[in-house]
Amino acid sequence: MAYVPPHLRNRRQVASQNETESKSLVSRLSYRQSRITSSNSTHSLDDIADLLGCSKHCLSTLTVVKPLRLEEPNELEDLQKSEDDTLRAILLFDGQHPEWKSEHKVLCKSNLHVLHKLANVQLDQIDQSSTHSFAIDESSIEYPLFQQIPFLKNNFDFAGWWCIQSITFLAPRSAELIALFEKKFSTQDKRGRNTFNSPRGSQKARSEEAWRDSLRRQWAVVALVQNHARKDLPEPAVKNCSNTRDEVPKDSSNAETYHTD
């Protein structure tokens, strides 16, 4: 190895570090470009909302399309009985599901009432101080699944049709919930911020208050199984939500909000 004078060693180290970071950036940009040009199944949040017939603000890990405005009260009542609280699609936001790659399990806390319905159990029938699991018929309803592409905050792959195999309701502050949180938020940067991606692509620090709020709530783990024979995209639905991509509720801010769980 060639001798490097002390006053040049630090300079060489910095140059090497800059070269490594540059290669990493090029790699990420190449990955992003390849995803855009090679995938015909890439969808934006607007695309998914249009496909499901809902407002973009209805999108969630467990997406439930709720009717917000209809002309006739009787029509609204009938639609609520048949359509409301119905799971329409599953969205996987990057970094939110620690057991997805290994076991195809989704971690969620929003719209759990649709899972109670699928498990044929009422919320007041579940002891929230303990964990409960329910097996679901694999041949039941299939749901379209969209998975967020890493480094592409507003792009999702259509990942096929999936059935719910089982549902596990996790009690607040339970050991099982804490263990999943440790997996979910284990990767942090030098400042202690978690490096999972939000739908807006930003890094979010978990404050003590946020941890406590999350642990106070009931969560669920949903195990999925894929129907590999089915390749079709969901048929476009008639919009049930009054707010389209270009309409914003009067009392809302400009910030976009999604239930990423």
N, C-alpha and C positions, 0 to 999 in steps of 0.2 A: 504494500500500500504506500502510495506517495506521501511524503511528509507535507503537512499543511501547517504553516506558521500560525501561532495562536491568534494573531489579529485578523486572520482570514477564516478561521474555523467557524465562527458565528455567522459570517456572511454566507458561507457555503451551506450551512444548515438552514438559514432562512430561504435561500434560493431553492434548496431541495423541497422545503415545505411548500413554497409557492407553486412549484412544479406539480407536486402531488395534488394540491387543491385545484389547480387548473385542470388536471386530468379528470378529477372527480366531477368538476362542473361540466366538462365536455361530455363525460359519460352520461350524466343526468339529462343534459339537453338532447343527446342522441336518443336516449330512451324515450323521452317525451315525444320527439319527432317521429320515432318509429311507431309509437302507439297511435299517433294521429293519422299517419299515412297508411298503416297496414291493417287497422282494425275497422271493419265496416259496422261493428256492433257498438261503437262508442256513442254515448248519449250524454247531453248536458242535463242539468236539473230541469231546465225549461222543457226539454224533449220528454223527459220522464213524466213531468206534470201533465203535458199535453196528452201523452199516451194513456195515462191513468184517468184523465178527465178531471183534474183537480187543480187547485192553486199550488204554486211552488211551496207555499208556507204550510201546506198539509203534509209535505214529505217528511218521513221519519224512518227510523230503523224498521219499525212496524208501521207501515203506511196505511192509514185508515182514511177512506174518502168519505167525508161527511157532507151532507147537503146543507148549504148555508142560506140559500134563498130560492124559493119557488113561488109561483104566482098564487096557487090555491092552497089554503091551509090544510084541506083534506088530503091533497096530493103530497104535501110535506109530511103529514102524519103517516100516510101509507108508505112513503119512501123510507122514513126513519125506521119503521118496523122491519122493512125488508133489506135495506141497504146500510143503514147507519151501524157503526160498530162492526163492520165487516173488513177483515184484513184483505188488502188488495195487492200488496207487493212488499218486498223486503229490500231495504237499502243498506249496504254495508259501507259505512264511512271508514276511511283508512285509519288504522291504529286503535279502533274502538273494541275489537273483539279478539282477546288473547288466545282463544281456543278455536278460532276458525280454521286456520291452516291445518292443525293437527287432527281436529275432531269434527269440523263443520258445525261448531256451536256458536250461537249468537247471544251476546250479552245485551240486555235492554231493560229500560225502566219506564219508557213511555208507552201509552196505549196497552197496558197490561190487561185491561178489561176484555180485550179480544181474545187473549190467551185463556182467561177464566171461562169465556164462552166456549172455546174449543175443547177445553178440558172438562166441560160440562160441570163446572163447580162455581158456586157463588163466592164472592170475596169474603163475606162474613162466615163462610164455612171453612176458611183456611186459617189455621192458627199461625198468626204472623210472628210468633216467637220461635218457630222451627221451620225447617226446610221440607218441602213437599214436592214429590215428582209424580208425573202423570204420563203414561204411555198414550200415544195418539196413533190411530190407524194410519199406516203408511200409504194406503191406497186412497186416502181422502183427497181433499182439495190440493191442487198444485198452485204454487205462487211464483210469479216472476221475480228473479233476484238480480239486482244491479249492484255491482261492486266498484267502489271508487278506485280510480287508477292513481297509484302513488305519483307524487310530484305534479299531478294535474287536478287542481282543486275542484274544478267544475266539470269533470269528465268521468263517466262511469261505463264500465263494460256490462253488457247484458250477459249474465252468467248462467242462463238457463232456467229451468223450472224445478222447483224444490217442494217437497212435502215436509210437514212437521212430524218428526218421529217421536219426540218426547219434550215435555216442558217441566222445568224445575223452578219452583218459586223459592227464592232465597230470602230468608228472614233478615230484617234490618240488623246491622251490627253482627251478623253471624260470621263464624270462622270461614265458611265457604265464600261469603261475599268479600271479606277482607283479603283472602288468598287470591281471588280473581282481580281485585283492585291492585294488589301488589304486582301481578303479572302485567296488568294493563298500563300501569304508570311507572314501571321499573326503569325505563330508559329516560335519563335526564341529561340535559346539557350542563356545562360548567357552572351555570348560574342557578341550577336546581330546577329549571323549567322542563316540563315533560315535552318530548319531541314528537309525540303523535300528531298527526295532521287533523285539523278541524276542516269542515266543509269550505271555509274561507282560506284554508292553507296556512293559517297562522299558528304559532306555538302558544300554548296556554299554560300558565302556571297554576298549580293546584293550591289554593289557599287553604288554611286550616278550616275556615268556615265552609268552603266548598266540599272538603272531605266530610265534615260532619253532616252537611245537608245530604250528601249522597248516601252516607251510611245509615241515615235515618229512614230511608225509603226502601220499599220492597223492590227487588230486582228479579229478573227471570233469565234463565239460560234455556235457549231453544235449540234443540238438536235437529238438524235438517238432513234429508237424504235426497239426492238428485235423481230425476228421471232423465237418464242419458239419451233416451230414444227421442225425446221431444226437443226440437230445435227452433220452433216458430216463435216469433215475437208476439207479445200481447196485442190483441186487437185494440185499436184506439177506442176509448170510451167516450160517452157523452159527458160533458162537464157537469158535475154536481155542485161545484163550488162557485160562488159568485165572483170571486176574485181571479182574474186571469193574470198572466205574466205582466201585463201592462197596467193592471189596476192595483192600487195600494189602498188599504182601509184608511179612512180619514183619521182615525185615532192612532195610527201606527207610525213608527219612525222609519227612516230610510234604511235602517240596518236590516239585513236579511237574517232570519232566524230559522233554524232547523232543529229537530229533535234528533241529535246524533247519538244520544245515550253514551 
